[in-house]
Amino acid sequence: MTADPLTLQETCGIAEAIRQMSARGVRRAPVVSESGDLVGIVSFDDLLPVVSEQLAALAKLIGDQARGQDRR
């Protein structure tokens, strides 16, 4: 077993989870509560659709702003 396995707090944000998982070179990590109880497991495959949605929303915002400036 890994001596110091990565665990993510359930309050951890998506960007932080990706950063920690990337730094450790893992694709999956257990998610624990404040008391250390296992509450789930997160994987890069779980995070990808969420990041994709956020990027799409950002692209829409940028597009909306650009169209707004074109109307001026």
N, C-alpha and C positions, 0 to 999 in steps of 0.2 A: 504494500500500500504506500501511496505517496506520503512522505513525512509531513509536509505542510500543504495540504490541498487547498485550492482556491474555493472559497465560499463567498456568495454574494448576499448581502443583506436584502431583505424584501423591500426596503425603502430605496434601494440603489436605482438610479436612473438608467435609462437605456445607454446613453453615451458613456457613462462610467462603467457599466457592465461590459460594453464592447472594449473599452480601454483596458480593463483588468484582464479580460479573457485573452485579448491580443498579446498583452504583456507576458502572460503566462503560457501562451501558445496552446490554449485549449479551445475546443469547440462547444463544450458543455460544462455547466457548473451548477452545483447545488445552490439553492436559494434557502436562506435560513431566517428565522424570526429573530427579534431582538434577544430572546432568551436562548437562541442557538438551536431551536427545533427546526427540523427540515420541513419546508412548506412547499417545495417544488424543485424542479430542475429546469434551467433555461439553456437553450442552444442557440448558436448563430442562426440556424434555420428558423427559430422562433422570432428572432430579432429582425431578420431581413425584411419581412413584409411591413413591419412597423416603421423601419427606417425608410422604406420605399414610399409609404404613405406620407411621411413627414417631408420627404424631398419633393413629392408631387405637390403638396400644399405650398411649399416654399416657391416652387416654380410657378404655380398659379398666382401667388401673391406678386411675384416679380412681373409676370405677364400683365396682371391687372394694373399695376403701377405704371408700367411702360405704356399701356394703352391710354391710361389717364393723362399721361404727359403728352401723348400725341394729339389729344383733343384740345390742348391749350393753345 
